[in-house]
Amino acid sequence: MDYRIETLDFNLQVVGKGKVVKTSRAFKTIPTLWNGAKKDGFMQQLIDMSWEEPKCTLESLLGVCGKEAAITDEEFTYFMGVRYDGKAPIGLETHTIHHRTWAVFPGITNAWKRLYVEWVPTSGYELADIPCIECYYPQKHKPRNELWVPIMTK
């Protein structure tokens, strides 16, 4: 699996909204959530809020997945947002992530399918108790999306 290691030297503040998702249906539900966000204007609100002087490569639409990298519950909260250092606008919440080292994989769907069975057992890393983050970049960006996985050395 292709990946790179990224280090963030700051706390990541994400502003947005959370939605409860059944784990078994996540691959179908999450795209539906983003389509709904596009239709109701929430996606454009997030784009308008996004940072104009990037600190890191996490400058995109973000999907924060649950409370920790290993999602084992029947349901989890999928938090749709953007990195934002200001005060959250009315109706939105702030989710702050304190973690430094991330394994970053191109292609969210493929990464999720292979992460636990292929990469984790052979990587020399273990998952941190921090949520994974899905990053959705603008259309011309390569890759179009990435999965950021919080890690620690074994």
ABEGO torsion letter per residue (X at the ends): XBBBBBBBABBBBBBEBBBBBBAAAAAAAAAAAAAAAAAAGAAAAAAAABBABBABAABBBBBBBEABABBABABBBBBBBBBBABBBBBGBBBBBBBBABBBBBBGAAAAAAAAAAAAAAAAGBBBBBBBBBBBBBBAABOBABBBBBBBBBX
